[in-house]
Amino acid sequence: MLSPHITDRTWLNTLCTRLSHSLGWEVSFHDARDDDGSAVPRSHVVWQHPVHAGDVLAGHLQLQSATEVSATAAPQIVETATLFAEVLGRLVSLETLLQERERHAQSFDELGQWDQTPSTLPELVQRCLNAAMQMCQAWGAAFFLVDLSQDALQLRMAEMLTAGTIPQHRRMRLSSPDGHAMAQGLTVLLAEELESRDWLPTGCHTAAVIPVNTSAGCLGTLWIYERRQRRWSKPELQNLKLVAGQLAAGLERVVLLRERDARKKELTYASNHHRVSAVGPTLADSGLEVAVRSRSPDPLGGDLCEVWPIDDRYTLLAIGDAAGHSVPAAMTMSVVRGSLRTLLGASADEVVAVERLANQINRALHSVTQGEQFMTMICAVYDAVSQRLTFANCGHPAFWLIRGTQIQEIKSHGLMLGVLPDATHDRFQTALQPGDQLVFFTDGILEAMSPQREMFGHAGVMRALTLRRFSSPEETAEAVWAELDRHVGGQSPRDDQTLLVAGVKSRHPRFTAAS
């Protein structure tokens, strides 16, 4: 602890003056800092008494007489002065404590304000070193960072000391001060101890070493240096631990911010190359007209929407919803999409057998994912010759058929993909006519909530479809999407939402003779 110092001497001088008038002898106080730790008696000083703040010398109280007399000649005066010295010690102790607490509070307040804003690593370390020095009124400070590749600690920053004056041989050994601090929580070095000399800068008398610990382990050590002889108080060491903890939290935060920024860039890249919907290049010859709407609360979503030509006659339509959100769901969806694209390379006869296609995708997904990673999907193939839709349902919500003013739910059933490796799926068919529209959607649309906590549901889809008769899939999709937006009242989606509307055009001329 540093020598206590009375910042305002007015009140003390007033007390000494009044006591001098009462005793008839001059009473004066001499600060320990003013006389470098020792009081030199003046002429006619007949008595002096040390004034302590706790265990630390604050100064000396002196009695001076106009004549050369002995202190024993006035025992009552000496007794009064001694009592005054004891009371003065209490007052100095309280003032020192208040100064220390005010200094610590200011330092922690500055640290707290700084921690609200992002900082670079050098700024972070420098502010913590300055805060530690201010709290203890120390000579200098340094931070050593653990370097696991070299099994050592490397000096990263020093305050009030040049790097060349600080011993830097910091091998990670339990016998070193750094290792002892890591094991014990802190350690204190004194220059008079032989084993400490090699670790202290020239002119340094003592140092406190505090580990900088995080949940992942120790990142390094915080060193606080002092030139003069001093005793480190428990409150000071406790406050240094708090600074080390603040430094550790800041280091973790900066690392997390860097990782977040890197991950954000990766997600941005992935989202730009990770389309929910994929419409094939020969869609104009497929006999279908399609419209797609999709959105996700995350950069990467788990919904799938595919419209892809198999050949001049057949077109694949698929819509799916992976369990979960963001990256895990996107990974599941990517497995299904990859399997689907691979299987599209088979012969048209094999692809048209949609139930076998679903079974193969199911086995592929189950073999590479965890049990909780599954997906719903409708896999359908449209035949432009027969104008028939063949499909398999893998646990997905049923789609709707719009024919004129009639709206019909096309019910089907099946087990989700990825649940059981040997699950089988059934084949369903429905005949279509020119002008028919098929409306597919994921459950993120059905489960969308209004501000009043009401689900959009099938009623919301039906409400949008019955507003009027829509002549194109684009008009139908826009009507459903607008009604969905109105229902949620501007709230961001909580789940992936995908809508696919496919309209049957007139039979293509090249297939008229074949039919």
C-alpha positions in Angstrom: 0.0 0.0 0.0 1.3 3.5 -0.9 2.0 6.1 1.9 -1.3 7.8 2.7 -1.3 11.5 1.6 -3.5 14.3 3.0 -4.7 16.1 -0.1 -6.4 19.0 1.8 -4.2 20.3 4.6 -6.4 23.3 5.5 -8.5 21.4 8.1 -5.3 19.8 9.7 -3.5 23.2 9.9 -6.6 24.7 11.5 -6.7 21.9 14.2 -2.9 22.2 14.8 -3.3 26.0 15.3 -6.2 25.7 17.7 -4.4 22.9 19.7 -1.2 25.1 19.8 -3.2 27.9 21.4 -4.7 25.6 24.0 -1.4 23.9 24.9 0.9 26.9 24.6 3.3 24.8 22.6 3.4 24.7 18.8 1.8 21.6 17.3 2.7 20.7 13.6 2.3 17.8 11.3 4.9 16.7 8.8 3.8 14.4 5.9 6.0 11.3 5.4 6.2 12.1 1.7 7.5 15.5 2.4 10.4 14.3 4.4 10.9 11.0 2.4 9.7 8.8 5.2 11.6 10.2 8.2 11.0 13.3 10.3 14.1 15.5 11.1 13.5 17.3 14.4 13.9 21.0 14.3 15.4 23.1 17.1 13.3 23.2 20.2 11.3 20.1 19.1 10.7 18.5 22.4 8.5 15.6 21.2 7.4 13.9 18.0 5.0 11.0 17.4 4.4 8.9 14.3 0.9 9.0 12.7 -0.2 5.8 11.1 -3.0 5.0 8.7 -3.3 1.3 9.5 0.2 -0.2 9.2 1.6 2.5 7.0 3.4 5.7 8.1 1.5 8.8 7.2 3.8 11.4 8.9 4.9 12.8 12.3 3.2 15.1 14.8 5.7 17.4 16.6 5.6 19.6 19.6 7.9 22.7 19.7 8.5 24.9 22.7 9.8 28.5 22.7 12.4 27.4 25.2 14.5 24.4 25.5 12.5 22.1 27.8 12.0 18.4 28.1 8.8 16.7 27.2 8.8 15.0 30.6 8.3 18.4 32.1 4.8 18.6 30.6 3.2 15.2 30.8 -0.4 16.4 30.3 0.6 18.3 27.1 2.3 15.2 25.8 -0.7 13.0 26.7 -3.0 15.4 24.9 -0.8 15.5 21.8 -0.5 11.6 21.8 -4.3 11.3 21.9 -4.5 13.9 19.0 -2.0 11.8 17.0 -4.1 8.7 17.4 -7.3 10.5 16.3 -5.4 12.1 13.4 -4.3 8.6 12.3 -8.0 7.5 12.2 -8.9 10.5 10.1 -6.0 10.0 7.7 -7.0 6.3 7.4 -10.5 7.2 6.5 -9.4 9.8 3.9 -7.0 7.4 2.4 -9.7 4.7 2.1 -12.1 7.2 0.5 -9.4 8.3 -2.0 -8.6 4.7 -2.9 -12.3 3.8 -3.3 -12.9 6.9 -5.5 -9.9 6.1 -7.6 -11.0 2.4 -8.1 -14.6 3.5 -8.8 -13.4 5.9 -11.5 -11.2 3.2 -13.0 -14.0 0.6 -13.1 -16.4 3.2 -14.5 -14.0 3.9 -17.3 -13.6 0.2 -18.0 -17.3 -0.3 -17.9 -17.9 2.5 -20.4 -15.1 1.2 -22.6 -16.5 -2.3 -22.6 -19.7 -1.2 -24.2 -18.0 -0.4 -27.5 -15.8 -2.6 -29.8 -12.1 -2.1 -29.5 -9.0 -3.3 -31.1 -6.7 -5.7 -29.1 -4.0 -3.0 -28.5 -6.6 -0.6 -27.2 -8.1 -3.2 -25.0 -4.8 -4.2 -23.4 -3.6 -0.6 -23.0 -6.7 0.5 -21.2 -6.6 -2.4 -18.8 -2.9 -1.8 -18.0 -3.6 1.9 -17.4 -6.6 1.0 -15.1 -4.5 -1.4 -13.1 -1.7 1.2 -12.7 -4.2 3.9 -11.7 -5.9 1.7 -9.1 -2.6 1.0 -7.4 -0.7 4.1 -8.3 2.0 1.8 -9.7 5.2 2.5 -11.6 4.4 0.3 -14.7 2.5 -2.6 -16.1 2.8 -5.3 -18.7 0.8 -8.0 -20.4 2.2 -11.4 -21.4 0.2 -13.6 -23.8 0.4 -17.3 -23.8 2.0 -18.8 -27.0 1.1 -22.5 -27.0 3.2 -23.2 -30.1 6.4 -22.2 -28.2 5.3 -23.3 -24.7 6.0 -19.7 -23.6 4.5 -16.3 -22.8 5.3 -13.4 -25.1 5.4 -9.8 -24.0 2.5 -8.0 -25.9 2.4 -4.6 -24.3 4.0 -2.5 -21.6 3.0 0.8 -20.0 5.6 3.3 -18.6 8.4 0.8 -19.3 10.2 0.0 -22.5 10.1 -3.6 -23.7 13.9 -3.7 -23.5 13.9 -3.2 -19.7 11.5 -6.0 -19.0 12.9 -9.6 -18.7 11.1 -11.6 -21.4 12.3 -15.2 -20.8 8.8 -16.5 -20.0 8.8 -20.2 -20.3 5.6 -21.8 -19.1 6.9 -23.6 -16.0 5.2 -24.0 -12.7 8.3 -22.8 -10.9 8.1 -19.4 -12.8 6.2 -16.5 -11.3 3.7 -16.8 -14.3 3.2 -20.5 -13.6 2.8 -19.9 -9.8 0.3 -17.1 -10.5 -1.7 -19.4 -12.9 -1.7 -22.2 -10.2 -2.4 -20.0 -7.2 -4.5 -17.2 -8.6 -1.7 -14.5 -8.1 1.8 -14.1 -6.8 3.9 -11.2 -5.4 7.6 -10.8 -6.1 10.2 -8.8 -4.0 13.6 -7.7 -5.3 15.4 -8.8 -2.2 14.4 -12.4 -2.8 17.1 -13.9 -4.9 14.8 -15.9 -7.2 12.8 -12.8 -8.0 15.7 -10.6 -9.4 15.8 -12.2 -12.8 12.1 -11.4 -13.3 12.0 -7.7 -12.4 13.2 -4.7 -14.4 16.1 -2.7 -13.1 14.9 -0.3 -10.4 11.8 -2.3 -9.7 11.4 -3.3 -6.0 8.2 -5.4 -6.2 5.6 -6.7 -8.6 2.2 -8.4 -8.5 1.4 -11.1 -11.1 -2.2 -11.9 -11.9 -3.4 -14.6 -14.4 -5.8 -13.6 -17.2 -8.2 -16.5 -17.1 -11.1 -17.3 -19.4 -13.5 -20.2 -19.6 -11.2 -21.8 -22.2 -8.1 -21.5 -20.1 -5.4 -19.0 -19.2 -4.6 -16.4 -21.9 -1.6 -14.8 -20.2 -0.5 -12.8 -17.1 -0.8 -9.2 -16.0 2.2 -7.7 -14.3 2.1 -4.6 -12.1 5.5 -3.1 -11.2 6.5 -0.8 -8.3 9.9 0.9 -7.7 9.4 1.7 -4.0 9.0 -0.7 -1.1 5.4 -1.3 -0.5 2.9 -3.9 0.8 0.1 -5.0 -1.6 -3.1 -4.8 0.3 -5.9 -7.4 -0.2 -8.3 -4.9 -1.7 -5.6 -3.9 -4.2 -4.9 -7.4 -5.3 -8.6 -8.2 -5.5 -9.1 -5.2 -7.7 -6.2 -6.3 -9.9 -8.0 -9.6 -10.3 -11.1 -7.8 -11.4 -9.0 -5.9 -14.0 -7.5 -9.2 -15.2 -11.0 -10.6 -15.5 -12.1 -7.5 -17.5 -9.1 -8.0 -19.8 -10.0 -11.7 -20.2 -13.6 -10.8 -21.0 -12.5 -8.2 -23.5 -10.1 -10.5 -25.2 -12.9 -13.1 -25.5 -15.2 -10.5 -26.9 -12.8 -9.2 -29.5 -12.1 -12.8 -30.6 -15.8 -13.5 -30.8 -16.4 -10.3 -32.8 -13.7 -11.4 -35.2 -15.2 -14.9 -35.5 -18.6 -13.4 -35.9 -17.4 -11.1 -38.7 -15.7 -14.0 -40.4 -18.8 -16.2 -40.1 -21.0 -13.3 -41.3 -18.8 -13.1 -44.5 -19.1 -16.9 -44.9 -22.8 -16.8 -44.4 -23.2 -14.0 -46.9 -21.2 -15.9 -49.5 -23.1 -19.1 -48.8 -26.5 -17.3 -49.0 -25.6 -15.7 -52.3 -24.8 -19.2 -53.6 -27.5 -21.1 -51.8 -30.8 -20.5 -53.6 -34.0 -21.9 -52.1 -35.6 -22.1 -55.5 -34.1 -23.5 -58.8 -36.1 -23.2 -62.0 -34.7 -25.2 -64.9 -33.5 -23.7 -68.2 -36.2 -25.3 -70.5 -39.2 -24.3 -68.4 -40.9 -22.6 -71.4 -41.2 -26.0 -73.1 -42.4 -27.9 -70.1 -46.2 -27.2 -70.5 -46.0 -25.4 -67.1 -45.9 -21.8 -65.9 -44.6 -21.3 -62.4 -44.2 -18.6 -59.8 -42.1 -18.9 -56.6 -41.9 -16.8 -53.4 -39.5 -17.6 -50.5 -37.9 -15.9 -47.5 -36.0 -16.9 -44.4 -35.2 -15.3 -41.0 -31.6 -16.5 -41.4 -28.9 -16.0 -44.1 -29.3 -19.7 -44.9 -32.6 -21.4 -44.9 -33.8 -25.0 -44.9 -36.6 -24.8 -47.5 -36.2 -26.4 -50.9 -38.1 -25.6 -54.1 -37.1 -27.2 -57.4 -38.7 -27.0 -60.9 -36.3 -28.9 -63.2 -36.7 -30.4 -66.7 -36.1 -34.2 -66.9 -36.5 -34.2 -70.7 -38.8 -32.6 -73.2 -41.8 -34.5 -71.8 -41.2 -34.6 -68.0 -40.6 -31.9 -65.5 -39.7 -32.4 -61.8 -41.4 -30.3 -59.1 -40.2 -30.6 -55.5 -40.9 -28.6 -52.4 -39.4 -29.4 -49.0 -38.8 -28.2 -45.4 -35.8 -29.3 -43.3 -36.2 -29.5 -39.6 -34.6 -26.7 -37.6 -33.3 -23.3 -38.7 -30.3 -21.6 -40.3 -27.1 -23.7 -41.0 -28.3 -27.1 -39.6 -31.4 -26.9 -41.7 -29.5 -25.7 -44.7 -27.1 -28.6 -44.5 -30.0 -31.1 -44.4 -31.7 -29.4 -47.4 -28.3 -29.4 -49.3 -28.0 -33.2 -48.8 -31.5 -33.7 -50.2 -30.9 -31.3 -53.1 -27.6 -32.9 -54.0 -29.2 -36.4 -53.9 -32.1 -35.2 -56.0 -29.8 -33.6 -58.6 -27.7 -36.7 -58.8 -30.8 -39.0 -59.3 -32.0 -36.7 -62.1 -29.1 -38.0 -64.1 -30.8 -41.4 -64.4 -33.1 -42.4 -67.2 -36.5 -40.7 -67.4 -38.3 -44.0 -66.6 -36.4 -44.2 -63.3 -37.0 -40.6 -62.4 -40.7 -40.8 -63.1 -41.0 -43.5 -60.5 -41.2 -40.9 -57.8 -41.7 -43.3 -55.0 -38.4 -45.0 -55.7 -36.8 -41.6 -56.0 -38.1 -40.6 -52.5 -36.8 -43.9 -51.1 -33.3 -43.4 -52.4 -33.2 -39.8 -51.1 -34.4 -41.0 -47.7 -31.6 -43.6 -47.5 -29.0 -41.0 -48.5 -30.2 -38.5 -45.9 -30.4 -41.1 -43.1 -26.8 -42.3 -43.8 -25.2 -38.9 -43.5 -27.2 -37.0 -40.8 -28.1 -37.2 -37.2 -31.5 -38.6 -36.1 -33.0 -35.2 -35.5 -32.1 -34.0 -39.0 -35.0 -34.9 -41.2 -37.0 -33.2 -43.9 -40.5 -33.1 -45.4 -40.9 -33.0 -49.1 -43.3 -33.5 -52.0 -41.6 -34.9 -55.0 -43.7 -34.7 -58.2 -43.2 -35.2 -61.9 -45.5 -33.6 -64.5 -46.1 -35.4 -67.8 -46.7 -32.9 -70.6 -48.2 -35.6 -72.8 -50.8 -37.0 -70.5 -51.1 -33.8 -68.4 -50.9 -36.0 -65.3 -49.0 -35.3 -62.1 -47.3 -38.2 -60.3 -46.1 -37.5 -56.9 -44.9 -38.9 -53.5 -45.5 -37.2 -50.2 -42.8 -37.4 -47.5 -44.6 -35.9 -44.6 -45.3 -32.6 -46.2 -48.5 -30.5 -46.1 -50.9 -31.3 -48.9 -51.0 -29.1 -51.9 -54.1 -27.6 -53.5 -55.6 -27.8 -56.9 -57.4 -24.7 -58.3 -59.8 -25.5 -61.2 -61.9 -22.6 -62.3 -63.8 -21.5 -59.2 -63.2 -24.8 -57.3 -60.4 -25.3 -54.8 -59.5 -28.9 -53.8 -57.0 -30.2 -51.3 -55.0 -33.1 -52.8 -54.5 -35.3 -49.8 -51.6 -37.8 -49.5 -49.4 -39.2 -46.8 -45.9 -40.6 -46.2 -43.0 -40.6 -43.7 -40.5 -37.8 -43.5 -37.1 -38.2 -45.1 -34.2 -39.3 -42.9 -36.3 -40.9 -40.0 -36.0 -44.6 -40.9 -33.4 -45.9 -43.4 -35.8 -48.5 -45.0 -39.0 -46.3 -45.1 -41.0 -46.7 -48.3 -43.3 -44.2 -50.0 -46.4 -44.5 -52.1 -47.1 -43.2 -55.5 -50.1 -40.8 -56.1 -51.5 -39.4 -59.3 -53.9 -36.7 -60.3 -55.1 -35.7 -63.7 -54.8 -32.0 -64.7 -56.4 -29.8 -67.3 -55.2 -26.6 -69.1 -55.8 -23.7 -66.8 -55.4 -25.7 -63.6 -53.1 -24.3 -60.9 -51.2 -26.2 -58.2 -50.4 -24.4 -55.0 -47.5 -25.9 -52.8 -46.3 -24.3 -49.6 -44.2 -25.1 -46.5 -45.5 -25.0 -43.0 -43.7 -21.7 -42.3 -46.6 -20.1 -44.2 -49.3 -22.1 -42.3 -47.7 -21.4 -38.9 -47.1 -17.6 -39.5 -48.5 -15.7 -36.5 -50.4 -12.4 -36.4 -49.8 -9.8 -33.7 -52.8 -11.3 -32.0 -51.1 -14.8 -32.0 -53.4 -16.3 -34.6 -51.9 -18.7 -37.2 -52.3 -18.0 -40.9 -53.2 -21.6 -41.5 -55.2 -23.1 -44.4 -57.9 -20.5 -43.7 -55.4 -17.8 -44.6 -54.4 -19.5 -47.9 -58.1 -20.1 -48.7 -58.9 -16.5 -47.9 -56.3 -15.3 -50.4 -57.4 -17.7 -53.2 -61.1 -16.9 -52.9 -60.7 -13.1 -53.3 -61.1 -13.5 -57.1 -60.1 -15.8 -59.9 -56.5 -15.5 -60.9 -55.5 -16.0 -64.5 -51.8 -16.8 -63.9 -49.6 -18.5 -61.2 -47.8 -15.1 -60.7 -51.1 -13.4 -59.8 -52.0 -16.3 -57.5 -48.6 -16.3 -55.7 -48.8 -12.5 -55.3 -52.3 -12.8 -53.8 -51.2 -15.4 -51.2 -48.0 -13.5 -50.3 -49.8 -10.2 -49.9 -52.5 -11.8 -47.6 -49.7 -13.4 -45.6 -47.9 -10.1 -45.2 -51.2 -8.5 -44.1 -51.8 -11.2 -41.6 -48.4 -10.9 -39.8 -48.6 -7.2 -39.7 -45.1 -6.4 -40.8 -43.4 -8.8 -38.4 -40.3 -10.7 -39.5 -40.8 -14.4 -40.3 -39.8 -16.8 -37.5 -39.5 -19.8 -39.9 -38.6 -20.3 -43.5 -41.5 -19.6 -45.9 -41.8 -20.9 -49.4 -44.7 -20.9 -51.9 -44.7 -22.6 -55.3 -47.6 -22.1 -57.8 -47.6 -24.1 -61.0 -50.1 -23.5 -63.8 -50.9 -26.0 -66.6 -50.7 -24.4 -70.0 -52.3 -25.8 -73.2 -50.8 -29.0 -74.4 -47.6 -28.4 -76.4 -48.1 -28.9 -80.2 -45.3 -31.4 -80.5 -47.2 -33.8 -78.2 -50.6 -33.4 -79.7 -50.1 -36.2 -82.3 -48.5 -38.5 -79.7 -51.4 -38.2 -77.4 
